[in-house]
Amino acid sequence: MHPHQQNKPQDILCDCSGTTKTKIRQLIQQGSDTLDKISRATGACSGCGACDYELMQFLTAEQTRLSQPPQDAS
């Protein structure tokens, strides 16, 4: 992402650290498979804690999505 590009509000998952869904997807694809690993890499869930549940839900959904075989576009 270009440093001057603004994140869309709906992409931000953690307001305290500014962590985005896009960043979390990248980390998951690179092997970060736990809330702790994502938190250490981004600072998410280390502030007020308001994003803990949403981040865990997002992590689970992304892991499920990535474990599914690609759908045929026919």
C-alpha positions in Angstrom: 0.0 0.0 0.0 1.3 3.4 -0.9 2.2 5.4 2.3 0.0 8.3 1.4 -3.0 6.2 0.5 -5.8 6.4 3.1 -7.3 3.2 4.5 -11.0 2.8 4.1 -12.8 2.9 7.4 -14.4 -0.5 6.8 -10.9 -2.0 6.3 -9.6 -1.0 9.7 -10.1 -3.7 12.2 -8.2 -2.2 15.1 -8.5 1.5 15.7 -5.7 1.6 18.3 -3.0 0.3 16.0 -4.7 1.1 12.7 -4.4 -2.6 11.7 -6.4 -3.4 8.6 -8.1 -6.5 7.3 -5.8 -6.3 4.3 -2.7 -6.5 6.6 -4.2 -9.4 8.5 -4.9 -11.3 5.3 -1.3 -10.8 4.3 -0.1 -12.1 7.7 -2.3 -15.1 7.5 -1.1 -15.9 4.0 2.5 -15.7 5.4 1.7 -18.2 8.2 0.4 -16.1 11.1 -2.3 -18.5 12.3 -3.1 -17.3 15.8 -4.4 -14.1 17.4 -1.2 -13.8 19.4 1.0 -13.9 16.2 -1.1 -11.3 14.5 -1.1 -9.1 17.7 2.7 -9.3 18.0 3.1 -8.4 14.3 0.6 -5.5 14.2 -0.1 -4.3 17.8 -3.8 -5.2 17.3 -5.5 -6.4 20.5 -2.8 -4.8 22.7 -4.6 -1.5 23.4 -8.2 -1.2 24.6 -9.2 -4.8 23.6 -12.3 -3.7 21.7 -11.2 -5.5 18.5 -10.4 -8.9 20.1 -13.6 -10.6 19.2 -13.9 -9.1 15.7 -10.2 -10.0 14.9 -10.7 -13.5 16.1 -13.9 -13.9 14.0 -12.0 -12.4 11.0 -9.0 -14.7 11.5 -11.3 -17.8 11.7 -13.3 -16.7 8.6 -10.1 -16.1 6.6 -8.6 -19.5 7.6 -11.8 -21.2 6.6 -11.8 -19.3 3.3 -8.2 -20.2 2.5 -8.8 -23.9 3.4 -11.6 -24.2 0.8 -10.7 -25.5 -2.6 -11.0 -22.8 -5.3 -14.5 -22.7 -6.9 -14.7 -23.4 -10.6 -15.9 -20.3 -12.5 -18.0 -22.3 -15.0 
